[in-house]
Amino acid sequence: MAKPFEEGIGWAMRRRRIKGHDIFVSGQPTNAAAKKAIEVRVNLLASADQPKGYGPFRTTVGQSMQDYGVERLPFLKGAPQEVNRINRFLRPAGLATLQATAVQKSRLTAQDESRARDAGASTDRKGKGKQFDIVLVPPVPKRSIPQGLNEYRDRLALSTAASDCERKRVAAMVFADVRAHHLQALVDTFREEGREPATLALERALVRALFNHAKTSWNWAAPASNPAAGMKLPAIDNARDRVMSLEEESRIDEALKGCRNKLVGPTLALLWETGMRSSETLKRVTWSNVNWEADSIKLDDRLQAAFHRFGHAPRQGPNCCGPCSGSPWPWPNSGMTGASSVACAAGHPVLLRCSKARTSRFATA
């Protein structure tokens, strides 16, 4: 029968082969405290299913973030942003960082969708499954900085030195030992550096999702509660009621008259009339998103917002729309960047209206 023993200035105890795990506790103030600590660990293993990997007592927060990123992020539309947040924990800890590369739609398979469901990841309504390839990039001693940016990077590193130190401390902690006050110290450091409340909420969301995933998907029983759940953050005030005035619109129209790129005008017209985001017009929307029978555009994302025709366009575009001329979209990457929102040379009405109003003066017309 294992017994506690003195180690340094405290007491320690070891139990071997508990569901395939060797358990060791140390730094306990008394003999009885060591017995109680080892009993808690044994009961956790006995009452739960087999934990994934090495479990919460032998895995650091940084290592668990790596595993979380590789497992879950391939199926999230916001993977590149999450990769950047996770890498800020991994770099100070000297761990391999994550890299996200978008996959083509033709590569999505039923196996990818099954992996997404197994990982508890959310997918879009059509169940497209895998969105990104996530790979580990070996750590480098020092990141290469282009000439001319050294002074700026030095100022940036100085402004975030305190939070980088806190991130390194949290990333090196054993997963099971993390408590709310550890994460609160990190958030308070962000606030001292002047970070916006929305940024703090995103940082908390990452850590909270990590601990929830470990508990539900990896069967990690410790810590008993999510340490990110009780953090105190400032209120987020990001309400937007800003719309473009008629005077600003007139100034833009005047500037467009002298624009050498004839596609800028139709592109802005599409944005104004529909409330679409610039990334949607330039990168995502193609001819396949157009329903010419219903005179609508349907965005292929979670919002599932549709844009419906309601009249002739007040703006005249320089190019005819695709179906009239038989030509593809004249914009890069086959993006729908304007031609469908203006009347073509033949006078066909193709002005569109957003059915889910966004920040656009025309979206609710």
Secondary structure in CASP SS format (residue, H / E / C, confidence):
PFRMAT SS
TARGET T0000
AUTHOR 0000-0000-0000
METHOD secondary structure of the structure
MODEL  1
M C 1.00
A C 1.00
K C 1.00
P C 1.00
F E 1.00
E E 1.00
E E 1.00
G C 1.00
I C 1.00
G E 1.00
W E 1.00
A E 1.00
M E 1.00
R E 1.00
R E 1.00
R E 1.00
R E 1.00
I E 1.00
K C 1.00
G C 1.00
H E 1.00
D E 1.00
I E 1.00
F E 1.00
V E 1.00
S E 1.00
G E 1.00
Q E 1.00
P C 1.00
T C 1.00
N H 1.00
A H 1.00
A H 1.00
A H 1.00
K H 1.00
K H 1.00
A H 1.00
I H 1.00
E H 1.00
V H 1.00
R H 1.00
V H 1.00
N H 1.00
L H 1.00
L H 1.00
A H 1.00
S H 1.00
A C 1.00
D C 1.00
Q C 1.00
P C 1.00
K C 1.00
G C 1.00
Y C 1.00
G C 1.00
P C 1.00
F C 1.00
R C 1.00
T C 1.00
T E 1.00
V H 1.00
G H 1.00
Q H 1.00
S H 1.00
M H 1.00
Q H 1.00
D H 1.00
Y H 1.00
G H 1.00
V H 1.00
E H 1.00
R H 1.00
L H 1.00
P H 1.00
F H 1.00
L C 1.00
K C 1.00
G C 1.00
A H 1.00
P H 1.00
Q H 1.00
E H 1.00
V H 1.00
N H 1.00
R H 1.00
I H 1.00
N H 1.00
R H 1.00
F H 1.00
L H 1.00
R C 1.00
P C 1.00
A C 1.00
G C 1.00
L C 1.00
A C 1.00
T E 1.00
L E 1.00
Q E 1.00
A E 1.00
T E 1.00
A E 1.00
V C 1.00
Q C 1.00
K H 1.00
S H 1.00
R H 1.00
L C 1.00
T C 1.00
A H 1.00
Q H 1.00
D H 1.00
E H 1.00
S H 1.00
R H 1.00
A H 1.00
R H 1.00
D H 1.00
A C 1.00
G C 1.00
A C 1.00
S C 1.00
T C 1.00
D C 1.00
R C 1.00
K C 1.00
G C 1.00
K C 1.00
G C 1.00
K C 1.00
Q C 1.00
F E 1.00
D E 1.00
I E 1.00
V E 1.00
L E 1.00
V E 1.00
P C 1.00
P C 1.00
V C 1.00
P C 1.00
K C 1.00
R C 1.00
S C 1.00
I C 1.00
P C 1.00
Q C 1.00
G C 1.00
L C 1.00
N H 1.00
E H 1.00
Y H 1.00
R H 1.00
D H 1.00
R H 1.00
L H 1.00
A H 1.00
L H 1.00
S H 1.00
T C 1.00
A H 1.00
A H 1.00
S H 1.00
D H 1.00
C H 1.00
E H 1.00
R H 1.00
K H 1.00
R H 1.00
V H 1.00
A H 1.00
A H 1.00
M C 1.00
V E 1.00
F H 1.00
A H 1.00
D H 1.00
V C 1.00
R C 1.00
A H 1.00
H H 1.00
H H 1.00
L H 1.00
Q H 1.00
A H 1.00
L H 1.00
V H 1.00
D H 1.00
T H 1.00
F H 1.00
R H 1.00
E H 1.00
E C 1.00
G C 1.00
R C 1.00
E C 1.00
P H 1.00
A H 1.00
T H 1.00
L H 1.00
A H 1.00
L H 1.00
E H 1.00
R H 1.00
A H 1.00
L H 1.00
V H 1.00
R H 1.00
A H 1.00
L H 1.00
F H 1.00
N H 1.00
H H 1.00
A H 1.00
K H 1.00
T H 1.00
S C 1.00
W C 1.00
N C 1.00
W C 1.00
A C 1.00
A C 1.00
P C 1.00
A C 1.00
S C 1.00
N C 1.00
P C 1.00
A C 1.00
A C 1.00
G C 1.00
M C 1.00
K C 1.00
L C 1.00
P C 1.00
A C 1.00
I C 1.00
D C 1.00
N C 1.00
A C 1.00
R C 1.00
D C 1.00
R C 1.00
V C 1.00
M C 1.00
S C 1.00
L H 1.00
E H 1.00
E H 1.00
E H 1.00
S H 1.00
R H 1.00
I H 1.00
D H 1.00
E H 1.00
A H 1.00
L H 1.00
K H 1.00
G C 1.00
C C 1.00
R C 1.00
N C 1.00
K C 1.00
L C 1.00
V H 1.00
G H 1.00
P H 1.00
T H 1.00
L H 1.00
A H 1.00
L H 1.00
L H 1.00
W H 1.00
E H 1.00
T H 1.00
G C 1.00
M C 1.00
R C 1.00
S H 1.00
S H 1.00
E H 1.00
T H 1.00
L H 1.00
K H 1.00
R H 1.00
V C 1.00
T C 1.00
W H 1.00
S H 1.00
N H 1.00
V E 1.00
N E 1.00
W C 1.00
E C 1.00
A C 1.00
D C 1.00
S E 1.00
I E 1.00
K E 1.00
L C 1.00
D C 1.00
D C 1.00
R C 1.00
L C 1.00
Q C 1.00
A C 1.00
A E 1.00
F E 1.00
H E 1.00
R E 1.00
F C 1.00
G C 1.00
H C 1.00
A C 1.00
P C 1.00
R C 1.00
Q E 1.00
G C 1.00
P C 1.00
N C 1.00
C C 1.00
C C 1.00
G H 1.00
P H 1.00
C H 1.00
S H 1.00
G C 1.00
S C 1.00
P C 1.00
W C 1.00
P C 1.00
W C 1.00
P H 1.00
N H 1.00
S H 1.00
G C 1.00
M C 1.00
T C 1.00
G C 1.00
A H 1.00
S H 1.00
S H 1.00
V C 1.00
A E 1.00
C C 1.00
A C 1.00
A C 1.00
G C 1.00
H C 1.00
P C 1.00
V C 1.00
L C 1.00
L E 1.00
R E 1.00
C E 1.00
S C 1.00
K C 1.00
A C 1.00
R C 1.00
T C 1.00
S C 1.00
R C 1.00
F C 1.00
A C 1.00
T C 1.00
A C 1.00
END
